[in-house]
């Protein structure tokens, strides 16, 4: 098909040789790259080095637990209520990004109180920069798995996911990955160049509003993930995104200056 890209990447990097999956590699890369980004932020503010190591642990736990429980309760409770023993079996698939975001927020609130003794918004404003780049890697992992596919383009342009069918579709995973990459660049610019980290909740608000507005729009180009979504006016991803976008706008508008002990260095 002229103009279409045939996508037939094997989910395993070395098929039949070494069972390492692209998704697992990219998922791990999200944490590693995020770790380096946060390490530089804390160093920029002369914060203890061990904060980065501890934050990574909290973020990993919050991401995995939140993503799994989000999938169970938001998308597939009808199944899991009768198969409770399968809830911890994340290797069988089933992670939800909205759940990951909520799990991360809760984990970081606890981290801020337990480790840093600073306001939770101070930590959230910094870690969301890493979460944006992390989301980019995760969506690239979905692309390598040929999952979360887009709707047919109705033309000769698009991605043909050979492991699914022979139809040219929107590469929705790639759309999201690119959006999240730009949001990461934006947040980094706002932090380092405009010192928005000096206003409690402002960067956190930008993250929520930008990421979930992008998610809301891109959902129009995706196939539904579960059957019951066809009966909804908007799909589950969009319904979950709306309150997060509104919360983000509220955080931006209500942001107040941090106290002097928490301010970042002025450039």
KOLDOGU-789980 format. One record per residue (C-alpha): x, y, z negated; residue in one letter. Coordinates in nm, 4 decimals. Last residue first. Example, Ala and Ser with C-alpha at 12.3 -4.5 7.8 and 13.67 -1.06 7.14 Angstrom:
<sites>
SITE          u          v          w   type
SITE     1.3670    -0.1060    -0.7140      S
SITE     1.2300    -0.4500    -0.7800      A
</sites>
This chain:
<sites>
SITE          u          v          w   type
SITE     1.9534     3.1637    -3.6781      X
SITE     1.7868     3.1644    -4.0207      X
SITE     1.8538     2.8609    -4.2360      X
SITE     1.5475     2.6609    -4.3286      X
SITE     1.3280     2.7738    -4.6168      X
SITE     1.2613     2.5295    -4.9001      X
SITE     1.4259     2.7141    -5.1883      X
SITE     1.2807     3.0455    -5.0682      X
SITE     0.9173     2.9362    -5.0966      X
SITE     0.7527     2.8277    -4.7755      X
SITE     0.5636     3.0853    -4.5702      X
SITE     0.1932     3.0153    -4.5096      X
SITE     0.0236     2.8127    -4.2367      X
SITE    -0.3553     2.8588    -4.2237      X
SITE    -0.3882     2.9071    -3.8481      X
SITE    -0.1475     2.6305    -3.7521      X
SITE    -0.2895     2.3880    -4.0103      X
SITE    -0.6438     2.4578    -3.8886      X
SITE    -0.5463     2.3950    -3.5251      X
SITE    -0.3940     2.0620    -3.6252      X
SITE    -0.7028     1.9595    -3.8219      X
SITE    -0.9148     2.0310    -3.5153      X
SITE    -0.6868     1.8168    -3.2990      X
SITE    -0.6944     1.5383    -3.5593      X
SITE    -1.0759     1.5534    -3.5803      X
SITE    -1.1025     1.5117    -3.1989      X
SITE    -0.8421     1.2364    -3.1586      X
SITE    -1.0386     0.9571    -3.3264      X
SITE    -1.3347     1.0076    -3.0949      X
SITE    -1.1017     1.0218    -2.7956      X
SITE    -0.9208     0.6976    -2.8775      X
SITE    -1.2531     0.5295    -2.9527      X
SITE    -1.3973     0.6055    -2.6103      X
SITE    -1.6370     0.8917    -2.5468      X
SITE    -2.0138     0.8681    -2.4991      X
SITE    -1.9914     0.5136    -2.6444      X
SITE    -2.1426     0.1978    -2.4938      X
SITE    -1.8390     0.1245    -2.2764      X
SITE    -1.6267     0.1468    -2.5921      X
SITE    -1.7838    -0.1783    -2.7214      X
SITE    -1.5719    -0.3847    -2.4806      X
SITE    -1.2281    -0.2934    -2.6127      X
SITE    -0.9315    -0.1064    -2.4633      X
SITE    -1.1300     0.1015    -2.2173      X
SITE    -0.9431     0.1669    -1.8933      X
SITE    -0.7478     0.4867    -1.8991      X
SITE    -0.7707     0.8090    -1.6947      X
SITE    -1.0216     0.9838    -1.9230      X
SITE    -0.8023     0.8761    -2.2149      X
SITE    -0.5370     1.1136    -2.0805      X
SITE    -0.7393     1.4152    -2.1960      X
SITE    -0.7900     1.2979    -2.5550      X
SITE    -0.4282     1.1786    -2.5854      X
SITE    -0.2979     1.5156    -2.4719      X
SITE    -0.5246     1.6838    -2.7269      X
SITE    -0.3978     1.4297    -2.9788      X
SITE    -0.0327     1.5119    -2.9282      X
SITE    -0.0743     1.8888    -2.8999      X
SITE    -0.3091     1.9511    -3.1931      X
SITE    -0.1449     1.7089    -3.4341      X
SITE     0.2113     1.8149    -3.3493      X
SITE     0.1307     2.1853    -3.3513      X
SITE    -0.0325     2.1449    -3.6926      X
SITE     0.2695     1.9648    -3.8355      X
SITE     0.4849     2.2437    -3.6979      X
SITE     0.2708     2.5027    -3.8796      X
SITE     0.2145     2.3065    -4.2004      X
SITE     0.4226     2.5198    -4.4347      X
SITE     0.5797     2.8093    -4.2498      X
SITE     0.9610     2.8172    -4.2598      X
SITE     0.9758     2.5265    -4.0156      X
SITE     0.8568     2.7712    -3.7532      X
SITE     1.2131     2.8993    -3.7383      X
SITE     1.1719     3.0336    -3.3823      X
SITE     1.4823     2.8824    -3.2237      X
SITE     1.5501     2.5657    -3.4233      X
SITE     1.1998     2.4566    -3.5274      X
SITE     0.9943     2.5974    -3.2411      X
SITE     1.2458     2.4632    -2.9887      X
SITE     1.2437     2.1169    -3.1466      X
SITE     0.8648     2.1179    -3.1494      X
SITE     0.8516     2.2126    -2.7802      X
SITE     1.1084     1.9505    -2.6759      X
SITE     0.9165     1.6835    -2.8707      X
SITE     0.5906     1.8004    -2.7109      X
SITE     0.7533     1.7690    -2.3683      X
SITE     0.8550     1.4106    -2.4476      X
SITE     0.5068     1.3364    -2.5769      X
SITE     0.3526     1.4530    -2.2503      X
SITE     0.5961     1.2442    -2.0435      X
SITE     0.5230     0.9298    -2.2459      X
SITE     0.1487     0.9922    -2.2236      X
SITE     0.1444     1.0184    -1.8454      X
SITE     0.3749     0.7161    -1.8241      X
SITE     0.1331     0.5029    -2.0251      X
SITE    -0.1542     0.6275    -1.8098      X
SITE     0.0106     0.4994    -1.4921      X
SITE    -0.3109     0.5689    -1.2955      X
SITE    -0.4030     0.2633    -1.0932      X
SITE    -0.3491     0.1197    -0.7447      X
SITE    -0.5285    -0.2158    -0.7439      X
SITE    -0.3563    -0.5501    -0.6910      X
SITE    -0.4361    -0.7032    -1.0272      X
SITE    -0.3047    -0.7354    -1.3839      X
SITE     0.0477    -0.8785    -1.3667      X
SITE     0.0936    -0.6983    -1.0354      X
SITE     0.0354    -0.3613    -1.1976      X
SITE    -0.0035    -0.1487    -0.8853      X
SITE     0.0938     0.2014    -0.9883      X
SITE    -0.0615     0.5038    -0.8208      X
SITE    -0.1296     0.6380    -0.4738      X
SITE    -0.3221     0.4596    -0.1988      X
SITE    -0.6487     0.6045    -0.3249      X
SITE    -0.9330     0.5343    -0.5662      X
SITE    -0.6970     0.6010    -0.8556      X
SITE    -0.8052     0.2845    -1.0353      X
SITE    -0.8267     0.3359    -1.4128      X
SITE    -0.5142     0.3353    -1.6225      X
SITE    -0.3405     0.0501    -1.7988      X
SITE    -0.2977     0.0101    -2.1725      X
SITE    -0.0673    -0.2850    -2.0936      X
SITE     0.1859    -0.3625    -1.8201      X
SITE     0.4334    -0.4698    -2.0913      X
SITE     0.7039    -0.2372    -1.9556      X
SITE     0.4483     0.0437    -1.9512      X
SITE     0.3502    -0.0278    -2.3107      X
SITE     0.7170    -0.0011    -2.4068      X
SITE     0.7325     0.3339    -2.2295      X
SITE     0.4401     0.4334    -2.4506      X
SITE     0.6384     0.3363    -2.7588      X
SITE     0.9465     0.5280    -2.6478      X
SITE     0.7520     0.8514    -2.6012      X
SITE     0.5771     0.8067    -2.9356      X
SITE     0.9178     0.8075    -3.1033      X
SITE     1.0015     1.1413    -2.9425      X
SITE     0.6906     1.2940    -3.0992      X
SITE     0.7418     1.1172    -3.4323      X
SITE     1.0890     1.2673    -3.4659      X
SITE     0.9568     1.6228    -3.4508      X
SITE     0.6753     1.5102    -3.6805      X
SITE     0.9407     1.4392    -3.9455      X
SITE     1.0243     1.8039    -3.9979      X
SITE     0.6868     1.9647    -4.0535      X
SITE     0.5756     1.6544    -4.2461      X
SITE     0.8572     1.6970    -4.4979      X
SITE     0.7780     2.0607    -4.5797      X
SITE     0.4063     1.9822    -4.5654      X
SITE     0.4492     1.7283    -4.8454      X
SITE     0.5733     2.0028    -5.0831      X
SITE     0.9124     1.9204    -5.2294      X
SITE     1.0046     1.6660    -5.4983      X
SITE     1.2340     1.5051    -5.2376      X
SITE     1.2131     1.1360    -5.3301      X
SITE     0.8812     1.0365    -5.4892      X
SITE     0.6664     1.3373    -5.4050      X
SITE     0.7940     1.3838    -5.0511      X
SITE     0.8028     1.0096    -4.9887      X
SITE     0.4397     0.9695    -5.1017      X
SITE     0.3299     1.2397    -4.8595      X
SITE     0.5533     1.0771    -4.5995      X
SITE     0.3839     0.7381    -4.6368      X
SITE     0.0369     0.8942    -4.6103      X
SITE     0.1305     1.0874    -4.2958      X
SITE     0.2979     0.7869    -4.1388      X
SITE    -0.0020     0.5613    -4.2002      X
SITE    -0.2338     0.8213    -4.0451      X
SITE    -0.0119     0.8525    -3.7379      X
SITE     0.0278     0.4753    -3.7054      X
SITE    -0.3501     0.4309    -3.7340      X
SITE    -0.3990     0.6764    -3.4517      X
SITE    -0.1357     0.4881    -3.2511      X
SITE    -0.3166     0.1547    -3.2811      X
SITE    -0.1327    -0.1779    -3.2865      X
SITE    -0.2696    -0.5155    -3.1720      X
SITE    -0.0331    -0.7889    -3.0689      X
SITE     0.0168    -1.1489    -3.1781      X
SITE     0.3471    -1.0519    -3.3397      X
SITE     0.1457    -0.8287    -3.5733      X
SITE     0.0191    -1.1317    -3.7634      X
SITE    -0.0705    -0.9491    -4.0885      X
SITE    -0.4438    -0.9386    -3.9981      X
SITE    -0.4568    -1.3052    -3.8952      X
SITE    -0.5570    -1.4364    -4.2390      X
SITE    -0.8626    -1.2127    -4.2310      X
SITE    -1.0135    -1.4032    -3.9394      X
SITE    -1.3894    -1.3488    -3.9795      X
SITE    -1.3622    -0.9785    -4.0531      X
SITE    -1.0840    -0.9777    -3.7955      X
SITE    -1.3087    -1.0282    -3.4952      X
SITE    -1.5766    -0.7633    -3.5501      X
SITE    -1.3066    -0.5435    -3.7014      X
SITE    -1.1452    -0.5081    -3.3567      X
SITE    -1.0913    -0.1464    -3.2572      X
SITE    -1.0873     0.0980    -3.5469      X
SITE    -1.0519    -0.1439    -3.8394      X
SITE    -0.8015    -0.3979    -3.7083      X
SITE    -0.6183    -0.1630    -3.4704      X
SITE    -0.5783     0.1012    -3.7398      X
SITE    -0.4692    -0.1648    -3.9868      X
SITE    -0.1871    -0.2646    -3.7539      X
SITE    -0.0779     0.0882    -3.6675      X
SITE    -0.0930     0.2005    -4.0297      X
SITE     0.1050    -0.0949    -4.1607      X
SITE     0.3712    -0.0685    -3.8898      X
SITE     0.4032     0.3092    -3.8917      X
SITE     0.3861     0.3594    -4.2682      X
SITE     0.6453     0.0890    -4.3340      X
SITE     0.8824     0.2230    -4.0688      X
SITE     0.8278     0.5821    -4.1822      X
SITE     0.8985     0.5000    -4.5477      X
SITE     1.2175     0.3138    -4.4566      X
SITE     1.3358     0.5898    -4.2244      X
SITE     1.2678     0.8532    -4.4921      X
SITE     1.4984     0.6682    -4.7303      X
SITE     1.7877     0.6732    -4.4848      X
SITE     1.7255     1.0376    -4.3940      X
SITE     1.6993     1.1500    -4.7567      X
SITE     2.0335     0.9839    -4.8310      X
SITE     2.2155     1.2688    -4.6577      X
SITE     2.0968     1.5222    -4.9171      X
SITE     1.9652     1.8480    -4.7656      X
SITE     2.1955     2.1142    -4.6244      X
SITE     1.9218     2.2561    -4.4005      X
SITE     2.0954     2.1801    -4.0698      X
SITE     2.1986     1.8443    -4.2172      X
SITE     1.8319     1.7652    -4.2828      X
SITE     1.7471     1.8508    -3.9225      X
SITE     2.0433     1.6580    -3.7853      X
SITE     1.9453     1.3445    -3.9767      X
SITE     1.5867     1.3858    -3.8576      X
SITE     1.6941     1.3703    -3.4928      X
SITE     1.9285     1.0764    -3.5568      X
SITE     1.6573     0.8783    -3.7370      X
SITE     1.4059     0.9523    -3.4640      X
SITE     1.6470     0.8059    -3.2102      X
SITE     1.6828     0.4892    -3.4166      X
SITE     1.3131     0.4598    -3.5018      X
SITE     1.1938     0.5015    -3.1426      X
SITE     1.4749     0.2747    -3.0243      X
SITE     1.3247    -0.0092    -3.2306      X
SITE     0.9954     0.0282    -3.0437      X
SITE     1.1881     0.0488    -2.7157      X
SITE     1.3677    -0.2784    -2.7848      X
SITE     1.0520    -0.4502    -2.9077      X
SITE     0.8580    -0.3364    -2.6025      X
SITE     1.1323    -0.4473    -2.3641      X
SITE     1.1171    -0.7953    -2.5105      X
SITE     1.4124    -1.0027    -2.6230      X
SITE     1.3549    -1.3771    -2.5747      X
SITE     1.7014    -1.4556    -2.4331      X
SITE     1.7335    -1.6862    -2.1331      X
SITE     1.3890    -1.7710    -1.9908      X
SITE     1.3371    -1.4062    -1.8982      X
SITE     1.6237    -1.1719    -1.9918      X
SITE     1.4592    -0.8358    -2.0640      X
SITE     1.1259    -0.9949    -2.1493      X
SITE     0.8049    -0.8132    -2.0525      X
SITE     0.8803    -0.8924    -1.6851      X
SITE     0.8521    -0.5860    -1.4638      X
SITE     0.5967    -0.6180    -1.1842      X
SITE     0.5069    -0.2622    -1.0985      X
SITE     0.4404    -0.1934    -0.7300      X
SITE     0.4519     0.1797    -0.6741      X
SITE     0.1810     0.3125    -0.4438      X
SITE     0.2370     0.5660    -0.1670      X
SITE     0.1592     0.3254     0.1170      X
SITE     0.0000     0.0000     0.0000      X
</sites>
